[in-house]
Amino acid sequence: MNALNALGVKTVLAGHWHSAKVFDWGNITWHDGPSTSWLPWGGTLGFAVHTISAAGTVDTEFVDLPNAVP
C-alpha cells in the first residue's frame, strides 16, 4: 500500500478475487472482478466491464452469466 500510494495510484482493476465489488481502501478505489468459473463465497458467475474516461474516471458494470454452471 505504501508503494501504491507513493506512486499516486488512485484506482486498481483487480481480477481473480472471485467476487464482484467496487470498494475504497487505503485511499485507492478497487474494482474487483468476479469469476467466470467458480465463486467460493457465493454470488453469480460473470465478468466485469470497465469503462475508463479520458479524464481517468473508471466505471464498472458487472455482467452476470445466469445460466453458467460452476
C-alpha positions in Angstrom: 0.0 0.0 0.0 2.9 2.4 0.8 4.3 1.9 -2.7 0.9 2.3 -4.4 0.2 5.5 -2.5 3.7 6.8 -3.1 3.2 6.3 -6.9 -0.1 8.2 -6.8 -2.2 5.2 -7.7 -5.9 6.1 -7.3 -7.6 3.1 -8.9 -6.8 -0.6 -9.2 -8.6 -3.1 -11.6 -8.3 -6.4 -9.8 -9.2 -9.7 -11.2 -9.2 -13.3 -9.9 -10.6 -12.3 -6.5 -13.8 -14.4 -7.1 -16.1 -11.6 -6.1 -17.8 -8.6 -7.8 -17.4 -5.4 -5.9 -16.1 -1.9 -6.0 -14.7 -0.6 -2.7 -12.3 2.0 -1.3 -9.4 1.0 0.9 -6.1 2.8 1.6 -7.1 5.9 -0.5 -7.5 3.7 -3.5 -10.7 2.6 -5.3 -10.6 -1.2 -6.1 -12.7 -2.6 -8.9 -12.8 -6.3 -8.2 -13.8 -8.7 -11.0 -16.0 -11.8 -10.4 -15.1 -15.3 -11.5 -16.3 -17.0 -14.7 -15.6 -20.4 -13.2 -16.5 -20.7 -9.5 -17.3 -18.4 -6.5 -16.2 -19.9 -3.2 -18.1 -17.2 -1.3 -21.4 -17.4 -3.3 -22.8 -15.0 -5.8 -23.4 -15.2 -9.6 -20.7 -16.1 -12.1 -20.0 -13.3 -14.6 -17.5 -10.7 -15.6 -16.7 -7.0 -15.2 -16.7 -4.4 -18.0 -14.6 -1.4 -17.1 -15.1 1.9 -18.9 -12.3 4.5 -18.5 -13.0 8.1 -19.4 -10.4 10.4 -21.0 -10.2 12.0 -17.5 -9.3 8.7 -16.0 -12.6 8.0 -14.2 -13.4 4.3 -14.1 -17.0 3.0 -14.3 -17.5 -0.8 -13.7 -20.5 -2.8 -14.8 -21.0 -6.3 -13.6 -22.5 -8.7 -16.2 -24.0 -11.9 -14.7 -23.9 -15.2 -16.6 -27.2 -16.6 -15.2 -27.1 -20.0 -17.0 -23.4 -20.7 -16.1 -22.8 -23.8 -14.0 -19.7 -23.8 -11.8 
